[in-house]
Amino acid sequence: MSAIRLFICAALAGVLLLAILPAPTRAAEVGPYFPLPNYFPITGSAKDSLLQIQKTWLTDGLAKLKKAREEAAAAAEKAKGSGDQAAAEEKVKALDKQIEDVTKELAVASDDTANREIQVERKRLFLLNVNRWINALNNAATQQMKIAILKDGAEAMTGERMAAHYSQQADDLERAKHDGAIENWAVDK
């Protein structure tokens, strides 16, 4: 009976610990505010190049989010007193939450301190974004192959070339992701 109580106490302690720890920062999603970067120039260190691409991507997306928030706030102001007011205000709140999350992510992505916990979180967010870019590139390649299969002539050739281009970018990112500087970053030794 005491083993069961010990187990229950340990489980409760774990749940309470999770409740008081800060939630990990969510990574930005590829989408309308964060479109897939056009290219991924890797010069020198893959880690440094991809970190710079990530920072630029997040900064540009944050600017788009802030602009969308201003537009949503103006729309919410216009909707005052109408049935659309609640939906407009909800959109503003959702954009505020996204802006807050991306601001935190950008702060983590820019933090060069040697603190291991910070670097582990930085690497986690970095790899999430790189994997999302790889998935988006592979999806774009698939869409272009569909166009190549369903169309004729110049459209088919363009689809094939674009599919090959997106696939090559995804392969290059996958190889860069396995660079020694990235794999050994924030690893216990």
N, C-alpha and C positions, 0 to 999 in steps of 0.2 A: 504494500500500500504506500509506503514512503517513497518508493521509486517513482510511482505515478505522480505523487505530489511534487517531487523534485522535477520531473519532466514538465509538468504544468507550470511550475514556477519559472523554469528556464524558458519555456515558450512565451510566457507573459513578459518576462524580462526582455526577450528578443523583440517582441512587438513594441514594447515601450521604447526601446532603444531606437528602432526604426522610426518611431513617431517623432522623436526629438532631434534626430539627425536631419540636416538640411537635405532637401530633395536634390538629386543631380540635375544639372542644367540640361534642358532639352535642346537638341540640335535643330537648326533651321531646316525646313523641308524645301526641296526643289519644287518650285511652283511659280506663280505669277510674280511674286515679290522677289523671289530668289531663283531666277532662271539659270539654267545650266550655263556655266562659263563657255565662251566660244572656243577657247583653246586653253591648253595647259602647258605653258612654256616651262620646261624644267632645265634650268641652267645651274650648274654647280651641284649643290646638295639638293636631293629630292625633298628632304624634309623642309629646308628653308624655302624652296620654291613653292611647294604646296601650301605651306603655312602662309606665305604672302598671298597666294591666290585665294586662300580661305578668308583672310582678313579683308581683302578687296571685295570679295563676294559678299561677305557679311555687311561691310560698310555700305556698299551699293544697295543691298536689299533693305537695310535699315532706313536709308534715305527714301526708298520707295514706300516703305511702311509708314513713315512719318507723313509723306505726302498724301497717302491714302487715308490716314487718320484725320488730316486736316479736311479733306474732302468729305469724309464721313461725318465729321463734326458739323460742317456746314450743312450737310443734308439733314442731320438730326435737328439743327436749329430751324431749318425750313419746315420740317415735319411736325414741329411743336403744335399740339392741339389736334393733330390728325391721328388716324388709326395706325399710321406707319411710324409714329414716334418711338414706340417701344423697340421695334426692330432696328431702327436707326441707332438708338442708344446702345443696344446690344452689340451692334457692329463696332461702335466706337470702343466699347469695353473689350471686345475680342482683339481689336487692333492694339489697344493699350497693353494687353497681356503679351501679345506677340512682340511688341516693341521692348517690353521689359525683359522677356526671355532672350531676345537677340542681343540686347545691350549686355546682359550677363555673359552670353556666349562669346561676344566680341572681347569682353574684358578678360575672360579665361584664355581665349586664343592669343591675346597680346601679352599675357603674363609670362615673362622670362625668368621669374625667380626660380631658385634651385629647390624650392620646397617640393618634396616628392609627391605629396598628395595633390598639389596644384598641377604638377606635370602629368600625373596619372589621369586627372580629369581633362586636362588639355589634350592629351593623346586620345582619350576616349572620344571626345567631341570631334577631333581632327579625323579619326578613322571613320566615325559615323558619316561625316560629310564626304570623305573620299569614296566610301562605299555607296553612298547615295548618288554621287556623280557617276560612278561606274554603272550602277543600275540604270540611271537615266540615259546614259550613252548606249547601253545595250538595248534599252527600250526604243530609243530613237533609231538604232540600226535595224531592229525588227520592223518598225513602221516603214522605214525606207525599203526594206526587202519586200514587204507587202506591196508597196507601190511598184517596185520593179517587176514583180510577178504579175500584177493586175494590169499594167499599162504596156504600151508598145512604144517602139522608137526611142526618141530623145528622153521622154519621161522615164522609161525603163532604165536607160543607161545612166541617167542622173540619179535615180534611186539606187542603183547598184553602187555607183561611186560614193554616194553619201553613206550608204550602209557600210561600205568598206572603211570609209573615213571614221565613222563613229566607232566601229569595232576596233580599229587601230588605236584610237584615243583611249578606249576602255582598256585595251591590253597594255598600253603604255602606263596608264594609271595603276593598273594592277601590279605591274613590275615595279613601279616607283614605290608603291605601298610596301613592298617587301625589301626595300633598301635597308641596309644595316643600320643606318642612323635612325630610321623610324622604328625598326624592330627592337633595337636596344634602348630606345628612349623610355625612361621611367621604369626600367626593369630592375628587380632586385638582383643584386650580384653577390 
